[in-house]
Amino acid sequence: MRAILLSLVMIVLTACAQSSPQEFATVDGERISLTASITPGVLGTFRLNMNGDEVIEESFQVFGGTSQTFEGRYRGEPVSARVTQVTKWFTKYNLVDVFYKGQLIDTLQI
């Protein structure tokens, strides 16, 4: 019985990662590939990749609300991502606004 309970707890705490499709943005003439992923759950994490480099990998705040901001650096320049959970009727998804060098370069959907 304990093994079953422990298994169920582990399944709840570890879930499959959800990823955005690869998108491209052009900044100062440079084409940048963007992908983001979220591992949901109590100890969920957010990851942002730019041109294959992991720029942000942070955990969600437990009581952070439906919108949280994460920060990182890409080639020495500041990057931030605002992750907003959207709920409409029977669907839930996340919008990720990606800012690079202080400007919004793309919005990803997960």
Secondary structure, DSSP 8 states (H G I E B T S, - for coil): -HHHHHHHHHHHHS---EE---EEEEETTEEEEEEEEEE-STT-EEEEEETTEEEEEEE--TT--SEEEEEEEETTEEEEEEEEEEEETTEEEEEEEEEETTEEEEEEE-
